[in-house]
Amino acid sequence: AGLRDRSSRPHRLRDATPEAVVNRIEALRRQRRTMLAIAVEVGVSLPTVARLLKARGLSRLSALDSVPQIVRYERERPGELIHIDTKKLGRIVRPSHRVTGNRRDSVDGAGWEFLHLAVDDHSRLAYTEVLMDEKKESATAFLLRALDWFAAHGVAVERVMTDNGSAYKSKLWRRACQALEVRHLRTKPYTPKTNGKAERFVQTSMREWAYVRPYQHSAERRAQLAVWNRYYNHRRPHFGIGRKTPISRLAGNNVLRNDT
């Protein structure tokens, strides 16, 4: 007789576990029962229980822990809430090794500068500056300039939200908000997602501006911020607002002429 290829099919097929048994195993697992306890109660082998639970994504009890959903919100109109935050950046005093290719060209110890940002919750319109610190005087002066900038775009600011940094808890900041008739909201401690729109803007700006290429000096990076910020407001589609641009969400959309 001629030789024949041996079949790769196993000699003994695994018996399919009845659906009722599988459902029973899952139900017991959702009661946080161990695999061994389930095997004993249902009367099947431990490997069978492990295999079936793996197929349903229930190998670990932690899979049963509910993940709290982040409630995303959006204010109804521009100016209803402005998110304010800062981001520390290393100061660039000369080209680093990323520019020169020589690792001896270190810029360690050059100090810091700070991106200050204000983002409108409804439109995502953003105002930014790079300042030398984040002290109360700088933060408060930034607040005044930011509100003037938003006013020039037809946005009357009603509320501002910040974290619990010392500048935002100072008397100077509080008095400025009172004089401007702006309500100040602070995030709960250790919950940065409360100020999530500011956090996401920071991530975007770091990716698309601060670290998009090596800069030879901080002045070059600051100059590029103005260019990028204008692009962000007027040209860049924002997925959080249906791929529209922030400027397009302002009432009447009559500020496009400011894009010069």
QUIHUWO-V384987 format. One record per residue. N is the residue number from 1. RES is the residue in one small letter. OMEGA is omega in whole degrees, -180 to 180 (NA if undefined). Layout:
N|RES|OMEGA / N|RES|OMEGA
This chain:
1|a|180 / 2|g|178 / 3|l|178 / 4|r|177 / 5|d|178 / 6|r|180 / 7|s|177 / 8|s|-180 / 9|r|-179 / 10|p|-179 / 11|h|-177 / 12|r|180 / 13|l|178 / 14|r|179 / 15|d|179 / 16|a|178 / 17|t|180 / 18|p|-177 / 19|e|180 / 20|a|179 / 21|v|179 / 22|v|180 / 23|n|178 / 24|r|178 / 25|i|179 / 26|e|-179 / 27|a|178 / 28|l|179 / 29|r|-180 / 30|r|171 / 31|q|177 / 32|r|175 / 33|r|178 / 34|t|180 / 35|m|-179 / 36|l|180 / 37|a|179 / 38|i|-179 / 39|a|-180 / 40|v|-176 / 41|e|-176 / 42|v|180 / 43|g|175 / 44|v|-177 / 45|s|178 / 46|l|177 / 47|p|179 / 48|t|178 / 49|v|-179 / 50|a|-179 / 51|r|-178 / 52|l|179 / 53|l|177 / 54|k|-180 / 55|a|-179 / 56|r|176 / 57|g|-176 / 58|l|180 / 59|s|-179 / 60|r|177 / 61|l|180 / 62|s|178 / 63|a|-180 / 64|l|-179 / 65|d|-179 / 66|s|177 / 67|v|-179 / 68|p|180 / 69|q|177 / 70|i|180 / 71|v|-180 / 72|r|-179 / 73|y|176 / 74|e|178 / 75|r|-171 / 76|e|-174 / 77|r|177 / 78|p|177 / 79|g|-180 / 80|e|177 / 81|l|175 / 82|i|177 / 83|h|-179 / 84|i|-178 / 85|d|176 / 86|t|176 / 87|k|-179 / 88|k|-180 / 89|l|175 / 90|g|180 / 91|r|179 / 92|i|-178 / 93|v|176 / 94|r|-180 / 95|p|179 / 96|s|-180 / 97|h|177 / 98|r|179 / 99|v|-174 / 100|t|-176 / 101|g|-180 / 102|n|-176 / 103|r|175 / 104|r|-179 / 105|d|-179 / 106|s|177 / 107|v|178 / 108|d|178 / 109|g|-179 / 110|a|179 / 111|g|-173 / 112|w|166 / 113|e|-168 / 114|f|171 / 115|l|172 / 116|h|-176 / 117|l|176 / 118|a|-175 / 119|v|177 / 120|d|-176 / 121|d|-175 / 122|h|-173 / 123|s|-172 / 124|r|175 / 125|l|-172 / 126|a|173 / 127|y|-176 / 128|t|171 / 129|e|169 / 130|v|-179 / 131|l|-174 / 132|m|178 / 133|d|177 / 134|e|179 / 135|k|-175 / 136|k|-179 / 137|e|180 / 138|s|-179 / 139|a|-179 / 140|t|177 / 141|a|177 / 142|f|178 / 143|l|-179 / 144|l|-179 / 145|r|179 / 146|a|-180 / 147|l|175 / 148|d|-180 / 149|w|178 / 150|f|179 / 151|a|178 / 152|a|177 / 153|h|176 / 154|g|-178 / 155|v|176 / 156|a|-175 / 157|v|-180 / 158|e|-177 / 159|r|171 / 160|v|177 / 161|m|178 / 162|t|170 / 163|d|-176 / 164|n|176 / 165|g|-175 / 166|s|-180 / 167|a|-176 / 168|y|176 / 169|k|-176 / 170|s|176 / 171|k|-179 / 172|l|179 / 173|w|-178 / 174|r|180 / 175|r|178 / 176|a|179 / 177|c|179 / 178|q|-180 / 179|a|-180 / 180|l|-177 / 181|e|179 / 182|v|178 / 183|r|-179 / 184|h|175 / 185|l|176 / 186|r|178 / 187|t|174 / 188|k|-180 / 189|p|176 / 190|y|177 / 191|t|-177 / 192|p|-179 / 193|k|176 / 194|t|178 / 195|n|-169 / 196|g|-178 / 197|k|175 / 198|a|179 / 199|e|-179 / 200|r|177 / 201|f|177 / 202|v|-180 / 203|q|-180 / 204|t|-178 / 205|s|178 / 206|m|-177 / 207|r|-172 / 208|e|-179 / 209|w|-170 / 210|a|-175 / 211|y|-178 / 212|v|178 / 213|r|177 / 214|p|176 / 215|y|-179 / 216|q|-178 / 217|h|178 / 218|s|180 / 219|a|178 / 220|e|179 / 221|r|178 / 222|r|179 / 223|a|-180 / 224|q|179 / 225|l|-180 / 226|a|179 / 227|v|-178 / 228|w|-179 / 229|n|177 / 230|r|177 / 231|y|-180 / 232|y|-177 / 233|n|-169 / 234|h|-172 / 235|r|-172 / 236|r|176 / 237|p|-178 / 238|h|-176 / 239|f|-179 / 240|g|179 / 241|i|175 / 242|g|179 / 243|r|173 / 244|k|174 / 245|t|179 / 246|p|-177 / 247|i|-177 / 248|s|-178 / 249|r|177 / 250|l|-177 / 251|a|177 / 252|g|179 / 253|n|-175 / 254|n|-177 / 255|v|-180 / 256|l|180 / 257|r|179 / 258|n|-179 / 259|d|-178 / 260|t|NA
